[in-house]
Amino acid sequence: MWTMPPEWQPHTATWMGFPTSAYDTAGVSDDEVFDAWSTVANTISEHEPVHMLCHPRRLTIAQKKVSSAVTLHAFEIDDAWMRDSGPTFVMGEQGLGGVDWIFNGWGDHTEFDWSQDAKVASHIIELTGSKRLGSELVNEGGGIHVNGHGDVLLTRTVQLDSGRNPSATEDTVEAEVHQKLGTERAIWFDRGLWRDYQDHGTRGHVDMIATFVPDGSVLLHRQFDTNHPDNLLWQDHYRTLEAAGLKVRALPAPQVARDNIGWVDYSYVNHYVGNGFVLLPAFNDRSDEHALEILRDLYHDRHVTNLDARVLFAMGGGIHCITQQEPALP
């Protein structure tokens, strides 16, 4: 039996990708994007090994931007959302396994090519020497969260998306997820954040709205601005978790509510937990310090810090979206 350990368990390494360019619609430059990804990689490399896939034509830039502690692997990638295109690592009697979900560009609803990214998971599985666990489910790592006690968080507009799995039902999705991750109970949210349904969004990835923490509770994104469309999500999401018997802790959204495009999806939920550290997004917002205090209380034995993630979010994701943990075998 294979099981996916929770993110806070020890890691062998973190896997990332080096971006190929900025999106035309993001309002940021290539250099800003390269710096944003590199800053995350360099920060994590102070705590644990970091491996980074990089398109051959970007290797020279990557070698200038990332720390020498980061291992670069030349590979033709389309994009750099490693949480989604990379494998989901699990552990079992055979050692380390990698779930190779089908990746089809988040339901193939963007203008971007994803044909190379569909090969990323199998390539990393080969690089790590882990056992490949193939799946017929279209899924991404940002669409799942586990607590190590049998529970997995899912979103109906992700796994049941007609652009991903048109013939799937909750039962068929749960059967496959449980079989691959060693989970026993699926907790379904109806939808994710408003911005996630706009151009190039994921249609509701759970790692923007909720995450388990080691004390058994769930951190839940809460938008207090009553004008923001995400303000309406809190009550339904809270009730879903409460009905599952889980303790809920609010993780308030930043006070900034809009950018030059529209309502933002800025979320402190999209943080990354690694060996002795927790890395949160920051938004030059008055709520940044409050989010740090909440996570420091929950991870008092780790170094909890943050870095400006506005460029990442302009590109469509956050710190959790661009990282993928490789768990350490016991």
C-alpha positions as CSV (number, residue, x, y, z in Angstrom):
1,M,0.0,0.0,0.0
2,W,1.2,3.5,-0.9
3,T,0.6,6.5,1.3
4,M,1.3,10.2,0.8
5,P,2.9,11.7,3.9
6,P,1.8,15.2,4.9
7,E,4.0,18.1,3.8
8,W,5.4,18.7,7.2
9,Q,7.1,15.3,7.3
10,P,10.9,15.2,6.5
11,H,11.9,15.9,2.9
12,T,14.7,14.5,0.8
13,A,14.4,17.5,-1.5
14,T,12.2,20.1,-3.1
15,W,11.5,20.0,-6.8
16,M,10.9,23.2,-8.8
17,G,11.0,24.4,-12.4
18,F,12.7,27.5,-13.8
19,P,10.2,29.6,-15.8
20,T,10.6,30.1,-19.5
21,S,9.0,33.6,-19.7
22,A,6.4,35.9,-18.3
23,Y,2.9,35.7,-19.7
24,D,1.8,38.6,-21.9
25,T,-1.2,39.2,-19.7
26,A,0.6,39.1,-16.3
27,G,1.9,42.7,-16.4
28,V,5.4,41.7,-15.3
29,S,8.7,41.2,-17.1
30,D,10.6,38.1,-17.8
31,D,13.3,39.2,-15.4
32,E,10.8,39.8,-12.6
33,V,9.5,36.2,-13.1
34,F,13.0,34.7,-13.2
35,D,13.8,36.5,-10.0
36,A,10.6,35.5,-8.2
37,W,11.1,31.8,-8.9
38,S,14.9,32.0,-8.1
39,T,14.2,33.7,-4.8
40,V,12.0,30.9,-3.7
41,A,14.5,28.3,-4.7
42,N,17.4,30.1,-3.1
43,T,15.5,30.5,0.2
44,I,14.5,26.8,0.3
45,S,18.0,25.7,-0.5
46,E,19.2,27.2,2.8
47,H,17.1,24.4,4.5
48,E,17.0,21.4,2.1
49,P,18.3,20.3,-1.3
50,V,16.5,21.9,-4.3
51,H,16.3,20.3,-7.8
52,M,15.1,22.5,-10.6
53,L,14.1,21.6,-14.1
54,C,15.2,24.2,-16.6
55,H,14.6,24.5,-20.4
56,P,18.0,24.3,-22.1
57,R,17.6,27.8,-23.6
58,R,17.2,29.3,-20.1
59,L,20.1,27.5,-18.5
60,T,22.5,30.4,-18.8
61,I,20.0,32.7,-17.1
62,A,19.1,30.2,-14.4
63,Q,22.8,29.7,-13.6
64,K,23.1,33.4,-12.9
65,K,19.9,33.7,-10.9
66,V,19.9,30.6,-8.6
67,S,22.2,29.6,-5.8
68,S,25.0,27.1,-6.5
69,A,23.2,25.0,-3.9
70,V,20.3,24.4,-6.4
71,T,20.8,21.5,-8.8
72,L,19.7,22.4,-12.3
73,H,18.4,19.7,-14.7
74,A,18.1,20.5,-18.4
75,F,14.7,19.5,-19.7
76,E,12.3,21.1,-22.2
77,I,9.5,22.4,-20.1
78,D,6.6,24.6,-21.1
79,D,5.9,26.2,-17.7
80,A,7.1,26.0,-14.1
81,W,4.2,25.0,-11.9
82,M,5.9,22.0,-10.4
83,R,3.1,21.3,-7.9
84,D,0.8,20.5,-10.8
85,S,3.0,19.0,-13.6
86,G,5.3,17.2,-11.2
87,P,4.7,13.8,-9.6
88,T,2.9,13.3,-6.3
89,F,5.4,11.4,-4.2
90,V,4.2,8.5,-2.0
91,M,5.9,5.9,0.2
92,G,5.4,2.2,0.6
93,E,7.1,-1.1,1.1
94,Q,8.8,-0.7,-2.2
95,G,10.3,2.6,-1.1
96,L,9.5,5.9,-2.9
97,G,6.8,6.0,-5.5
98,G,5.6,8.8,-7.8
99,V,2.0,9.2,-8.9
100,D,2.0,10.2,-12.6
101,W,-1.4,11.8,-12.9
102,I,-2.5,12.8,-16.4
103,F,-1.7,16.5,-16.8
104,N,-3.7,18.3,-19.5
105,G,-3.1,21.9,-18.8
106,W,-5.7,22.3,-16.1
107,G,-8.5,21.1,-18.3
108,D,-6.9,22.4,-21.5
109,H,-8.5,25.8,-21.1
110,T,-5.5,28.1,-21.6
111,E,-3.8,29.4,-24.7
112,F,-0.5,27.8,-23.6
113,D,1.1,24.6,-24.8
114,W,1.4,22.0,-22.1
115,S,2.6,19.0,-24.2
116,Q,6.1,19.0,-22.6
117,D,4.8,19.6,-19.1
118,A,2.8,16.4,-19.5
119,K,6.1,14.6,-19.5
120,V,7.6,16.3,-16.4
121,A,6.3,13.8,-13.8
122,S,7.6,10.7,-15.5
123,H,11.0,12.5,-16.0
124,I,11.3,13.4,-12.3
125,I,10.3,9.9,-11.3
126,E,13.1,8.6,-13.5
127,L,15.6,11.1,-12.0
128,T,14.7,10.1,-8.4
129,G,14.6,6.4,-9.1
130,S,11.2,6.1,-7.6
131,K,8.5,3.6,-8.8
132,R,6.1,5.1,-11.3
133,L,2.5,4.8,-10.4
134,G,0.4,5.6,-13.5
135,S,-3.1,7.0,-13.2
136,E,-5.9,7.5,-15.7
137,L,-7.2,10.5,-13.6
138,V,-6.5,14.0,-14.8
139,N,-5.3,15.7,-11.6
140,E,-2.7,18.1,-10.3
141,G,-0.9,18.3,-7.0
142,G,-2.4,21.7,-6.2
143,G,-5.8,20.0,-6.2
144,I,-5.1,17.7,-3.2
145,H,-4.1,18.1,0.4
146,V,-3.6,15.3,2.9
147,N,-3.2,15.1,6.7
148,G,-1.5,11.8,7.1
149,H,-4.5,10.4,8.9
150,G,-6.6,9.3,6.0
151,D,-8.2,12.5,4.9
152,V,-7.8,14.3,1.5
153,L,-9.3,17.6,0.5
154,L,-10.7,17.9,-3.1
155,T,-12.7,20.4,-5.1
156,R,-15.7,19.4,-7.3
157,T,-14.8,21.9,-10.0
158,V,-11.3,20.4,-10.3
159,Q,-11.4,16.6,-10.3
160,L,-15.0,16.5,-11.7
161,D,-14.2,19.2,-14.3
162,S,-15.6,18.2,-17.7
163,G,-12.3,19.4,-19.2
164,R,-10.4,17.0,-17.1
165,N,-12.5,14.0,-16.3
166,P,-15.8,14.2,-18.2
167,S,-17.1,10.8,-17.2
168,A,-15.9,10.8,-13.6
169,T,-18.1,10.7,-10.5
170,E,-17.2,11.4,-6.9
171,D,-17.1,7.7,-6.3
172,T,-14.7,7.0,-9.1
173,V,-12.4,9.9,-8.2
174,E,-12.3,8.9,-4.6
175,A,-11.5,5.3,-5.5
176,E,-8.5,6.3,-7.6
177,V,-7.3,9.0,-5.2
178,H,-7.5,6.7,-2.2
179,Q,-5.8,3.9,-4.0
180,K,-2.9,6.1,-5.0
181,L,-2.5,8.2,-1.9
182,G,-3.5,5.7,0.8
183,T,-6.3,8.0,2.0
184,E,-9.7,6.8,3.2
185,R,-12.0,9.9,3.4
186,A,-12.5,12.6,0.8
187,I,-13.7,16.0,1.9
188,W,-15.2,17.9,-1.1
189,F,-15.4,21.7,-1.5
190,D,-17.9,22.9,-4.1
191,R,-15.5,25.6,-5.6
192,G,-12.4,27.6,-5.1
193,L,-11.4,31.3,-5.3
194,W,-13.0,33.6,-7.8
195,R,-9.8,34.5,-9.7
196,D,-9.1,30.8,-10.2
197,Y,-12.0,30.6,-12.7
198,Q,-10.7,33.5,-14.9
199,D,-8.2,33.2,-17.7
200,H,-5.5,30.6,-17.1
201,G,-6.9,29.6,-13.7
202,T,-7.0,26.1,-12.3
203,R,-10.8,26.1,-11.6
204,G,-10.5,25.8,-7.9
205,H,-7.3,24.3,-6.6
206,V,-7.6,23.5,-2.9
207,D,-4.1,24.7,-2.1
208,M,-5.5,28.2,-2.4
209,I,-8.3,27.8,0.1
210,A,-7.5,25.3,2.8
211,T,-4.6,23.2,4.2
212,F,-4.1,20.8,7.0
213,V,-1.6,21.6,9.8
214,P,0.1,19.2,12.3
215,D,-2.3,19.7,15.2
216,G,-5.1,18.2,13.2
217,S,-6.9,21.4,12.3
218,V,-7.4,23.0,9.0
219,L,-6.3,26.5,8.0
220,L,-9.1,28.1,5.9
221,H,-8.9,31.2,3.7
222,R,-11.2,33.9,4.9
223,Q,-11.9,37.0,2.8
224,F,-13.4,39.7,5.1
225,D,-14.0,42.3,2.4
226,T,-17.8,42.0,1.8
227,N,-17.4,43.4,-1.7
228,H,-15.0,40.6,-2.7
229,P,-16.7,37.6,-4.3
230,D,-14.6,35.3,-2.2
231,N,-16.3,36.6,0.9
232,L,-19.2,34.3,0.2
233,L,-17.1,31.2,0.3
234,W,-16.2,31.2,3.9
235,Q,-19.5,29.9,5.3
236,D,-19.9,27.0,2.9
237,H,-16.3,25.9,3.3
238,Y,-16.5,26.2,7.1
239,R,-19.6,24.1,7.2
240,T,-18.0,21.4,4.9
241,L,-15.0,21.1,7.3
242,E,-17.2,21.3,10.4
243,A,-19.4,18.5,9.1
244,A,-16.3,16.4,8.7
245,G,-15.5,16.9,12.4
246,L,-12.4,19.0,11.8
247,K,-11.3,22.1,13.7
248,V,-11.2,25.1,11.5
249,R,-8.8,28.1,11.9
250,A,-9.3,31.2,9.9
251,L,-6.4,32.5,7.9
252,P,-7.5,36.0,6.9
253,A,-6.8,37.2,3.4
254,P,-4.7,40.3,2.8
255,Q,-6.5,43.5,3.0
256,V,-5.7,44.4,-0.6
257,A,-8.6,43.2,-2.7
258,R,-7.8,44.2,-6.3
259,D,-5.0,44.6,-8.7
260,N,-4.8,46.0,-12.3
261,I,-6.9,43.1,-13.6
262,G,-9.6,42.7,-11.0
263,W,-10.3,40.9,-7.7
264,V,-7.2,39.2,-6.4
265,D,-6.8,35.6,-5.2
266,Y,-4.0,36.6,-2.7
267,S,-3.9,33.8,-0.1
268,Y,-1.6,32.9,2.7
269,V,-2.9,29.4,2.5
270,N,-0.6,28.9,-0.4
271,H,2.6,28.5,1.7
272,Y,5.2,25.7,1.7
273,V,6.3,23.6,4.7
274,G,9.8,22.0,4.6
275,N,12.7,20.8,6.7
276,G,12.7,23.2,9.7
277,F,11.0,26.0,7.9
278,V,7.7,27.4,6.6
279,L,7.7,29.9,3.7
280,L,4.7,32.2,3.3
281,P,3.7,34.6,0.5
282,A,3.8,38.3,1.3
283,F,1.9,41.0,-0.4
284,N,3.3,44.3,1.1
285,D,0.1,44.2,3.1
286,R,-0.7,45.0,6.7
287,S,-1.9,41.4,7.1
288,D,1.5,39.9,6.2
289,E,2.7,40.0,9.8
290,H,-0.6,38.6,11.2
291,A,-0.3,35.6,8.9
292,L,3.3,35.0,10.1
293,E,2.1,35.1,13.7
294,I,-0.6,32.4,13.0
295,L,1.9,30.1,11.3
296,R,4.5,30.6,14.0
297,D,2.0,29.6,16.6
298,L,1.3,26.4,14.7
299,Y,4.9,25.6,13.7
300,H,6.8,26.9,16.8
301,D,9.6,24.5,16.1
302,R,10.4,25.9,12.6
303,H,11.7,29.0,11.1
304,V,8.6,30.8,9.7
305,T,9.3,33.6,7.2
306,N,7.8,35.1,4.1
307,L,8.8,36.7,0.8
308,D,7.0,39.0,-1.7
309,A,4.8,36.7,-3.9
310,R,3.0,39.3,-6.0
311,V,4.8,38.4,-9.2
312,L,4.0,34.7,-8.6
313,F,0.3,35.5,-8.1
314,A,0.3,37.8,-11.2
315,M,1.4,34.7,-13.1
316,G,-1.4,32.7,-11.6
317,G,-0.1,30.9,-8.5
318,G,1.9,31.1,-5.3
319,I,4.8,29.5,-3.4
320,H,3.0,26.2,-2.9
321,C,2.2,26.1,-6.6
322,I,5.8,26.2,-7.8
323,T,7.2,23.6,-5.3
324,Q,6.8,19.8,-4.9
325,Q,8.2,17.9,-1.9
326,E,10.1,14.6,-2.2
327,P,9.5,12.9,1.1
328,A,12.4,11.3,3.0
329,L,12.1,7.5,3.5
330,P,12.2,6.4,7.1
